[in-house]
Amino acid sequence: MNRRQKELLKIFALSKDQIFRVQQLAAQLDCGEKTVRNDLDKVKHYLQKFPSAKLIRTPGVGISLQLNEEDRLTILQEMLAKREDVKTDEEIKVEIAYQLLSTNKPLTLQQLADRYYVPKARIKHDLDAIALWLEKYELEMISKPRLGHVIQGTELNKRNALARLYELNATHISNDNYVLNLFIPYEREAVKRALQQMADQFSLNFLAGTFENLLVHALIMIKRTLQKSPVNVPIEEKQAAMKLPEYKYVDFLFQRLETIFRIRFPEDERIYFTWHLASSKLQSNQPTNSLVYTDVIESVHELIGKMEQLTLMNFRADAVLMSSLTIHLHAVFNRLKYGFPISNPLLSDIKKMYPYIFNMVVLAVNETKGMKNLPEDEVAYIVLHFQAAIERRSGKYAKKKAVIVCHLGIGMSHLLEAKIKQHFYEIDCLACVSKDELLTVIDQLKPDFIISTVSLERSPVKHIVISPLFNQSDKKKLNDFIEKMDAEQNEYTDFHAVVPYLKKELFSRIKNHHHRFEVVEALGKRLVAEGLAKQEFIHDAVKREKKSATAIGGGIAIPHGNPELIVETSIAVAIMDEPMEWGAEWVSVVFLLAFSKQDPEVMKKVMSAMAKLSESPDFVQQLKRAEDFDAFVDLLKG
């Protein structure tokens, strides 16, 4: 029995003695009544091996299944045991895409419906979804009358789509592993061994995800070669590829693959896989080939320079950032050059977690030579490199500044300082002073807190009192004090940072549903009307929004544009009466951020507030319910 017929039998077995009408069953199985009647004949034939089973059809009443409890349980066990062989709707959709991408012959709705035992209407729905997905790979699904459906486009684009079939299965999370399962286990293992031999021969240390990606593309290449569907490489590209060190690696690999699969790869396939190797990311601790990376270093320097201008952070001193970005961008540039797009499963999370750095990187790459219009998936990976640099910087420089007050003289003060430094590397002891000197030293050194051996009645900064002997209980007390400071710092978000840049004239409610581009345009027009932004800012902000949705979670969106087009730093706000679809999220409050290039510190503070706001959906709902501008501002002021 097929999938649908098994489902039909399971309905009867689970509903003991219940009578069904054909119309009911057709609705449950999403098929026609005639199909149900034909399936009932198949079920009846299957039930012959169960002595107590009797399918009863009563005209004008319906159909029921009569059987004893033992046979009923046996049937259920058989049906449930075979569920793992039954494909889900998502898996069927992926397999249909695989069939279409793997053949040049048209496939009809009826052929696909018969193969997967589902209604033609379901197949049509899947084909629509597949056609939409294919657009991102510049492929088109053509429907030929009386012939069927076929996919048109370049062989390179078809292979890129085949390698990312997992994108069609929203319920699957293992990415390339899913695509690997479409190939015969023997083929997978044979190619895997050949790739590993190549890696061992030339001391290539691939990242885990990179190795799997190469395995997928190698399997697809073999399948398409056997189907006589080769890639076509322009003659001018061949000479350049042959000079790459990866060409030698591919020659080693192909000798083994040709022996295993008894095929002969065309020269263009060697070039194609050379491109893949050149676009693959190695472990960052491998020595870099200066000849290979020379063309990237200039772009890395320029990108880091742009980021320093935008954020006022010193990134040039970070040798790890320079090295890791060089290796990463070498692979990025090759992917762009050879047309190998990637998907970043962390994109949405990165945008939400690091909105400030994400937007700074977007601005920087668009002003860096060779990186304009870099896909958002690639931008997100670059963000992680800069965020790691920031955290390294914080770990090195962001020590808590303390002043020690000791009433037992200079010798005991320095002994206490030495003990504290020994156990708390994150504390920078600025000075050891007497109680009388404290206020003067606070004005001069501006410490974060005071460590004192005596009680302080009027300290203008936080303080902790400990014993000059600094015993175990004092260590715990100081540790708890620091943890509490960290927690308070993480919890505290200065929404006041947003308030100075809000104006009543830039505040609006949107009652009717509009597209998000229209909202950005309307807010941009308000900024221009108030003389706060140049006319070009409207187009720039909408263009940025079209490139990728700026929703960052919590029901808020933060569209923005080029700081060069801002006259005065301002924030325009729109509140939606009903949540609006904003990319992959629903948004209730929109902040159009217009930061002048003169105010990078303001940008940092506001973006920090926005990041915290995105984690506070309840507070965003309070903002949405604000009756007017004044109430909105009062909420932000707390």
N, C-alpha and C positions, 0 to 999 in steps of 0.2 A: 504493500500500500504506500501511497505517497504521503507527503506531509499533511495535506488537507484531510485525507481520508483517516489518517491516524487521529487527527484532532476531532473529527466527527465521532469516531468510536469512543474516544475519551469522554466526550460530552455525554454520551449514553451511559457509559460505565460509572461516571461520577454522579449521575442523576438517576438513582435507582427507581425503576417503575414509573418514571415521569413520561408523559406523552408530549411529543413535539410536533408542531406543524412544520411543513417544508419551508414555509416563509420564515419561521423563526430560525431554523438552521442556516438558511441562506444568509440571513442577516448576521448571524454570529460568525460565519465562515467567510463573509465578504465575497460571496460568489452568487451565481444565478441558481434558480430553482432547478433547472434542468441538470445542472452540474451536481446538485445535491442528490437528485434521483439516481444519476449514474454512479455516484460514490456509494450510495446505499447498497447497490448491487455488489460492489467490491467488498464492502463491509460484511454483507451477508455471506459471501464466499469465504472470507477469512474466518467467520464465526463457526464454520462447519466442524472445526477441530475441537469445539467445546460442546459436549453433549447437552448441557442444560440451556445453551444459548438459543434464543429464538427471537428474530426480528419481526415484530408484528406491525403490519400496515393495515389500519382500519380506515376505509374510505369515509371522508367527511369528519373524521375525528383526529387522526394523526398517526405518528409512528412511536413505538416504544420498544425497549429491549428487555426481554425476560430471560433471567439467568440466575443461578444460585450464587451464594456469597463467595464460595471458593473460586469459581470461574471468574467472577467479577474482579476479585483481587488479583488473580493471575493476569487477566487482561490489562488491568491498571499498571501492574508491575512491568509488563512488556512494553506498554506505551511510554511509561516514564523512563524506563531503562534506555529506550532508544531516542530520548529527547536530545541527547548530545549529538546525534546524527542529523537533527533537524536544524536547518539554518534559520537564523533570526532575519527579520526584515532588513536590518542594517547590513548583514552579511550578504544577503541576496543582492542588495544594491551595489555593493563593492564588486561582487562577482560579475554582475552585468557590465559594469564599467571596465573590468578586466577583460571580458570577452570582446567588447567593442574596441578597446585599445590594442588588443592582440591580434586583430584580424582586419583585413582590407575588404572583406565581404560584408554586405549589408545583412543585418539581422532584423527579422520582423517581430512585431509585438506577439504574434501567435507562437513563434518559435521560442521566444523567451518565456511566455506564459506556460507553455507545455513543459519546458525544461525545469521550471521552478514551482510548477503546480500552484500558481497564483493567478488571480483575475487579470485580464489585460489592462483594466483601469489602474491596478496597482503598478504594473509595469510602466504604464504611461507616466504615472506620478514619479516613479524612480528616474525615468529618462529625463524628465524636466529638471529634476534636482542635479543629475549628472551633467546635463548641458550647461547649467549655471556654473557648476564647479569647474568645468573645462575651460571657461572663459579666462580664468586666471592664468592658464597655460597657453593662451592664444590658440586654442583648438575650438573647432565648431562641429556640432552634431547636425548632420544633414539627413532629412527624411526624404527618401526617394520613393515616389508612388509605385506601389505594387512590388517594390524590391525590399524596402526596410530602412533601417537606420545605420549610418556609417559616420565615423569621425574623420574629419579632414584637418590637416595641419602638418607641420614638419615632423619628421621622425624624431628629432631631438626633443621637441615639445611633448610628443607622445611618451617618450621614455621618462621624461621628468614627471609626467602625470602618473605613469605606472608606478614609479618609485614612491609616490605619495598617496596611494589609494586609501591609506588609513584615514586620511582627512574626511572621507565620505562616511566613515563610521563614527558617529558622535559618541557611542558607548564604549569605544575601544581606546585604551590609554597607552598601549605598548608600541605605538608608532611603527617603525620599520619591521619589528618582529612579526607584525600582522601580515605584512606584505610577503615576508619570507615564507610564511605558511602556505602561500599559493603555489610554491614550487615543490617538486618532489624531494623528499629528505636526502636521497642519494646525491642529487645534484647540489643541494645546499652544502652538504658536508665536503664534497669533492672540491667545490670552488673555495670553500672556507680554508681547506688545507693548502690549496695553491696560493691563496692570498697570504696566509701565514708564512709559507715558505719564502715568498717574495720579501715580506717584512723582515724575516730573520736574515736572509741573504744580504740585504742592504741596510740593516740596522735601523729600520723604520719603526718608530714607536707611536702607533696611531691611538687617538682617543677611542674609547669603546664605541661611542655613537658613530664616529667616523668609519671605523672598521665595518660596522653593520651596513652603513650607507654604501660603501664600496661593494660589499657582498651583494646587496640588492641590485645595484646597477650592473654588476658583472653577470648576474643571473638573467637580468632583462636583456642584456647585450647578447648573450648566448642564444636565448629564445628567439630574439628578433633576427639574428644571423641565420639560424636554422630555418626561419620563415622567409628568408631572403628579403628582409626589410632593413637594409643597411642605412647608416647615417651618411650624409654627404658633406664633406669638408672642402671648403674652397682651397684651390691650389696654393694661394699665397700664405695660407695658415699652416700648411704642412711643414714647410722648411723650418719655420720658427719653432714648431712643436718638437721636431726631431732634435733640436739643439738642447731641449730641456733635459735635465738629469732623469726626470720621471720616465722619459721615453725608453731608457735602458731598463728600468724596472718593469715596464709593461712588456718589453720583449721577453724578459725572463718569465713573466707570468703567462703570456700567451703560448709559449712553447709547451708549458704543462697543460694548459686548458685544451689546446689543439690535440694533444695526445689522448687526454681523458675523453673528450667528446667527439673525437674523430671529425673535426671540422677545420676549415681553413678561414681565418679571419681576414677580411679585406684590410688594406692599409688604413683606410679611413677609420676603421674600428680601433686600430692602434692609437691613432691620433685622439680619437674620442676618449679613450680610457686614460691616455696621458693627461688630457685636460682634467679628468676627474681626480687623478692623483695630485696634480698641481693645485687643485682647489681644495684638497683635503687638509684637515688640521692635525698637526702632530702634537705630541706632548710638548708643553712650553719649555721644558728643561733641556730639550735637544739643542745642540749647537746650530746656530743659523748660518746659512750660506750667504755671505755678504753680497755675492753677485746676484743671487736670486732676490734679495730683499732691498737692494739699492733703490729701486723705483718706488718703494713703499715708504722709505724713511722720510722723504721730503713731505709726504702727506701727513705722516704721524706728527712731525714737528709742527706743521701748520695747524693741524687739528688741536694739538695740545696748547698752542699759542692762542687760538680762538677761545678755547675753554678757560684759559687763564684770564683773558680779557673780560669774558662774560661773568665769571664767578669770583674773580679776585683771589683765586687760590693758586698756590705755587705747585704746579704739577711737574714742572721740568726737573725738579730735584728727585723725582721718583723713578729710579732706574728700572724697577720692576714693571711699572706702567709702560715705560718706553719699550721694553723688550716684549712684553705680552701683547701690546697693541700692534707692534711691527709684525709679529707672527700671525696674529689674528687678521689684520688687514691684508696681508699677503694672500690669505685664503679667500677673503671677501672679494678682493679685486679680481682674482681668477674666476670666482663664481660668477661675477658680473660679466667678465670678458667672455666666458665660454657659455653663458646662459644656463647656469645651474642654480635656480632659486632655492631658498631654504624656508622652512616654516619654523617659527620660534614658539614652542608651546608655553613659554614663560612670559610672552609679550604682555598679556593683560595684567599679570601680577606685577611685572616690572613697572608698568605705567602707574599702577596704584601705589606701589611701595616707594618709588623714587620719582615723583612727578617733577620736582625741581630739576634734578640732574637730567632726567629724560628730555625735558623741554630745552635745556641748555645744549644738550648734545644735538638735538634736532636743528637748532639754530647754527651750531658750529659746523656740522657736516654740510649744511647747505651753502656755507661760505668757504668750504675747503675744496681745493682743486681735485677733480676726479671723484668727488663724493656727493655731488649734487643729486637730489632725488634718490638717495639711497633708500631701499625698501625698509619699512618700519621694523620688520623682523630682524634685519641686520643692525639697525640703530639700537635696538633693545640690548643686543649682546655687547655693543660698545659701551652702553650705559653701565653694565656690570663691571667693566674694566675701570671706569672712572670712579664708580661707587666704592670699589675695593681700594682704590688709591686714597679716597677720602677717609675710609675707615683705618687704613694704615697710618695716615697722617694724624688722625684723631688719637689713635693708640700711642703715638709717639709724643705728641705735643700737648694734648688736652689733659694735663695733670691738674689736680685740684690744688689751688694755692692756699697755704696755711701759714699762720704766724703762731709761734709758740710763746706762751706767757708762763714763766716759772718764777716762783718766789724764793727759790733756794740758791740763787747765784748762777753765774755764767757756766761754771763747770757742770753742775747738774743739768742745766738747760741744754748744753751740747750733748750730754750723755743721752738725755731724753730724745733729742733730735736724731741721734744715731740709731737708737732703738726703733723709732718710728720709721725711718728710712729703710731699715733692714726688713721690716715686715709689711710696709705699705709703699711699694714702688710708685703708686699712682699719686702720692702726696708730694708736692714740692714745698719744702719748708723754706719760706722766704727769709725769716729772721727769728731770733730768740730775744725777747724783750721783757722788761719789767712791766708791771701793771700800770705804772704811771706813764710809761712811754707809749702805751697801746694806741690811744686815739690818734696820735701824730703819725705812727707807723701805718695805721689803717688808711689814713688820707694819702700817704705816700705810695704804699705798695698795693692797696686795694685787694686784700686777700679774699678768698671764697668763704673761709671760716677760720675760727680761732681754736687752738688747742691750749687749754689752760690748766694749771695745777691749783688754781684758786678760783673761787666763785666770782663771776663778773655780773654786776647788777645792771649796768647800762652799756652793753655791747651793741654797736650798730649793725654788726653782722652775726651770723649764727656762730655758736660756740659750744664746745663740749668740755666738761671738767673731768680730768683723770688724775690718777696718782702719779707723782714724779718717778716712782719705781717702775711704772708701766708693766704691771703683772698681767696674767692671763685674762682676768676679768676686764682689765682696761683695754686689752686688745680686742676682745669681743665687743665691748662698748663702742670703741672707735669704728670697728667694722660695721656694726649696726647703724651707726650715725651716717657713715658714707653711703651705705645701701639706701637709707632713707632719703638722703640728698639726691641720689641717682633716680629713685622712684619719683620724687617730687618734680625733678627736672623733666622726666619723661612724660609725666601726667600734665604738666603745665603747658598750655598752649596759649600764646598771646594773640587772641583774636582781635585785640586792640590794634594789632599791626595792620589789619585790613581797613579799619574804620576811617583813618585820615584820607583815604583815596576813594571813598564813596561820596556820591552827591545825589541829592533828591532828583535832579534832572537826568541822572543816569540810571534811575530805578524804575522798573516797569513790571507789570503783570501781563501774562499772555493767557487769554481766555480760550482762544481757539487753537486747535492742533495745527502746527506748522511743521515744516521740515526744519531740521537743526540748522541747515545753511541759512534759512531765512531769519532765524533767531540771531545768529552771529551777525548777519548783515544789518539787521535792525539795530542791534546794540552798537555796532560799529558806526552807523550813521549818527547816533546820538553823540558819540565821542567826537566825531568830526564837526557836528553842529555846535558843540560847546568849545571848539577850537583846541581840543586836547590831543587830536591826532590828525595826521595828514590824510587827504582823500584816498591815497593809495592803500592806506591801512585796511580799509574795508575789504578790498579784493584780496589782500595778503592774508588776512585772518580767515576768510572763507576758503581760500586755496589751501591753507594749512589744515583746516577742518576737513576738507575733501580728501586730503592725503591720509588722514586717520582721525577717527573720532577721539575727542578729548575728554570723555567721561573717565573719571578716576575712582569710581566707587562711591558708595554712601548716598547716591542720588544727586551728585553734583557733577558739573562739567566745567572745564577751565579753558575755553578757547582763547587764543592769543595770536599775536602777529610779531613782525619784526620790530625790535626796539628802535631801530633807525627811523621809523615812521611815527614815533610818539613825540608829541610836543611837551606833554606834562604827564607824569605817572598818574593813572586813574584806573578805576575798576567800575565797569558797567554791570548791572545785575538784572536778571530776569527771573521771575518766579512763575512757574507753570501751575495753572489751576488743576490740571491733570498731568500725571507723569508723561514725559515725551520720550519716544524711542531715540536713543543717542548712540548709534553704532550697536554694540552688543548689550547695552545697558539701558535702564530707564532713569531719566533725570527729572528732578523737580526744581532745582535751583541752578542757574547758570551764572558764572562769573566771567565776563570777558576781561581778561587781564591785559592792560596796556602799560607796560613798563618802559620807561625811558632808559636809554643806554647809560645815562648818568646815574642811575639808581640801582646798581647790582645788589647792594646790601638790603634795600627795601624788597627787591624781588625774592631774595633768600628768605626773609622773614615771612612774607606773604605766602610763598609756596610751602613753607613749613606749616603755616596755619591751615592751608588747603589740604595738605596731606593728613593732618590730624582730623580735619573736618570730614574727610572721606571715610574715616574710621568711626564716625559718630552719626550714623543714620537717624537716630532718635532726635538729635539736636538739629539735623538738617530738616526734619519734619516740623520742628518748632519754627525754624526760619521760614519754611513754606507757609505756615499759618499766620505769619506776621501780618497784621491788618494794614500797615502802611510802612513808609520808609523809616520813620522814627522808631517804630516798634522793632523793625528789622535791626537797626543799629543798636538799640538797647540790648537786644539779645546777644549781639556780638560783644558788647561791652561787659556782659555778665551782670 
